[in-house]
Amino acid sequence: MDVESIPKFTASAAKLWATVPSDTKKLLLSNVWCGKCRHEVTITNFSGAVKAGDLLLVGLCSECHSDVARGIKVS
């Protein structure tokens, strides 16, 4: 998935995601903990929303396809 595309993001999440540099996006997407695999994986088929002022990405583990999430603190 191209990190520049914005799949299923709320409007406020899309604005926050657009402020993240491309290289940082790649790092964030490829460094997500999967509780089932018990190691870091890449998040796929993700969507984004803003929760408590921070960006929340919710998607699937690239290996086992379990649900995973990545919180991104926004200052």
Backbone torsions as a table, in degrees:
resi	resn	phi	psi	omega
1	MET	NA	135.4	178.6
2	ASP	-75.0	126.1	-177.4
3	VAL	-71.0	-12.8	178.1
4	GLU	-81.7	-20.8	178.2
5	SER	-77.0	155.4	-177.1
6	ILE	-122.9	89.5	-179.4
7	PRO	-85.5	126.3	172.0
8	LYS	49.2	50.9	175.4
9	PHE	-103.7	144.2	170.0
10	THR	-68.9	162.6	-178.1
11	ALA	-59.6	-43.4	-179.3
12	SER	-68.9	-35.4	177.6
13	ALA	-68.0	-39.1	179.1
14	ALA	-61.8	-39.6	178.1
15	LYS	-63.7	-44.5	179.1
16	LEU	-65.7	-44.2	-179.1
17	TRP	-62.0	-35.6	180.0
18	ALA	-65.3	-22.8	-179.9
19	THR	-83.2	-11.0	-178.8
20	VAL	-84.2	127.5	178.6
21	PRO	-60.3	149.5	-175.9
22	SER	-55.9	-44.0	-179.5
23	ASP	-66.1	-33.5	177.5
24	THR	-71.3	-37.1	176.5
25	LYS	-58.1	-46.6	-179.5
26	LYS	-60.2	-43.1	179.1
27	LEU	-63.8	-45.6	-179.3
28	LEU	-63.0	-40.1	-178.0
29	LEU	-73.0	-27.0	-177.0
30	SER	-97.5	6.6	-176.9
31	ASN	-131.2	63.3	-178.5
32	VAL	-117.8	134.2	-178.2
33	TRP	-80.6	130.7	173.6
34	CYS	-108.0	120.5	-179.7
35	GLY	-68.0	-27.0	179.6
36	LYS	-80.5	-45.0	179.3
37	CYS	-76.8	-22.9	178.7
38	ARG	66.0	32.9	173.6
39	HIS	-160.7	173.8	-178.5
40	GLU	-74.8	143.7	-177.8
41	VAL	-139.2	178.5	173.4
42	THR	-97.0	135.7	177.1
43	ILE	-83.8	135.9	178.5
44	THR	-126.1	164.5	177.8
45	ASN	46.8	47.5	-174.2
46	PHE	-93.5	156.1	172.5
47	SER	-126.5	166.2	-177.0
48	GLY	-134.3	145.7	176.6
49	ALA	-148.9	164.4	176.3
50	VAL	-101.9	126.3	178.1
51	LYS	-127.8	123.0	-179.9
52	ALA	53.5	35.4	176.9
53	GLY	84.6	-3.9	-179.9
54	ASP	-113.1	157.7	-179.4
55	LEU	-83.3	131.8	178.2
56	LEU	-121.1	120.4	174.8
57	LEU	-102.1	130.7	179.7
58	VAL	-126.1	129.9	-178.7
59	GLY	-163.5	-149.1	-175.9
60	LEU	-121.3	148.0	173.4
61	CYS	-65.5	136.2	-179.9
62	SER	-70.6	-16.8	-177.1
63	GLU	-100.0	-53.0	-175.0
64	CYS	-107.6	-7.6	177.9
65	HIS	68.1	20.9	172.1
66	SER	-75.4	162.6	176.7
67	ASP	-68.8	135.3	174.5
68	VAL	-136.7	162.5	178.6
69	ALA	-145.2	154.4	178.5
70	ARG	-136.1	119.2	174.8
71	GLY	-92.7	138.5	-179.5
72	ILE	-126.2	112.3	-179.5
73	LYS	-69.5	127.0	179.7
74	VAL	-112.5	125.3	-178.7
75	SER	-88.6	NA	NA
